[in-house]
Amino acid sequence: MKKRVLVFVDGLNLFNAVSELDPGLTEINIRSLASRLIRRSDEEIIGVEYFVSLITHLNQRTIQAQERYLHQLRSTGVKVTL
C-alpha cells in the first residue's frame, strides 16, 4: 500500500525563494513540483494546499498576475487558502 502525501505550500516563502533564484520565473506548477519530490513507487499525492495572502498594496498589474496564477493553481486541483 502506498503512503499518502498531503503537500502544504507557503506561497510567500516559495515566491521569495524562487525570485532569488530566477527573478523572471513567476509561475510554478505546484502539483508538478510536488510530484517530483515524492517517491512514486511507494507514495501518492492525495492533495496539494497553497497558502498565501492576497496582494492588495501593489500595482494593478501585479494584483491581476496573482489572480491569474491562483486561478491556474485551482485549475490543476490545488486548494488555495487565502
C-alpha positions in Angstrom: 0.0 0.0 0.0 1.3 3.4 -0.9 1.9 6.1 1.7 -0.4 9.1 1.3 1.2 12.5 1.0 -0.5 15.8 1.5 1.6 18.8 0.3 1.4 22.2 2.1 3.0 25.2 0.4 3.7 28.6 1.9 3.2 30.7 -1.1 5.1 33.8 0.1 8.2 31.8 1.1 8.1 29.9 -2.2 7.8 33.1 -4.2 10.6 34.8 -2.4 12.9 31.7 -2.7 12.2 31.4 -6.4 12.6 35.1 -7.0 16.1 35.0 -5.6 17.0 32.1 -7.9 15.3 33.3 -11.1 13.5 36.7 -11.0 11.9 36.0 -14.3 10.1 32.9 -13.1 6.7 34.0 -11.9 4.5 30.9 -12.1 5.3 27.4 -10.8 3.3 24.3 -11.4 3.0 23.3 -7.7 1.4 19.9 -8.5 4.2 19.0 -10.9 6.8 20.2 -8.4 5.2 18.1 -5.6 5.1 15.0 -7.8 8.9 15.3 -8.4 9.5 15.4 -4.7 7.8 12.1 -3.8 8.9 8.5 -4.3 6.3 7.5 -6.9 7.0 3.8 -6.3 5.6 3.9 -2.7 4.0 7.4 -2.2 1.0 9.1 -3.8 -0.2 12.7 -3.5 -3.7 13.0 -2.1 -3.8 16.8 -2.1 -1.9 20.0 -2.5 -2.7 23.1 -0.5 -1.3 26.5 -1.2 -1.5 29.2 1.4 -1.0 32.9 0.5 -2.3 36.4 1.2 -3.9 38.4 -1.5 -1.8 41.2 -2.8 -3.7 44.5 -2.3 -0.9 47.0 -1.8 0.9 46.7 -5.2 0.0 47.9 -8.6 -3.0 46.6 -10.6 -0.7 44.6 -13.0 0.7 42.6 -10.1 -2.7 42.0 -8.5 -4.0 40.7 -11.8 -1.0 38.4 -12.2 -1.6 36.9 -8.8 -5.3 36.4 -9.6 -4.4 34.6 -12.9 -1.8 32.4 -11.0 -4.3 31.5 -8.3 -6.8 30.5 -11.0 -4.2 28.4 -12.7 -3.4 26.6 -9.4 -7.1 25.9 -8.8 -7.5 24.5 -12.3 -4.8 21.9 -11.6 -6.6 20.8 -8.4 -4.5 22.8 -5.9 -6.6 24.0 -3.0 -5.8 27.7 -2.5 -6.3 29.2 1.0 -6.2 32.9 1.4 
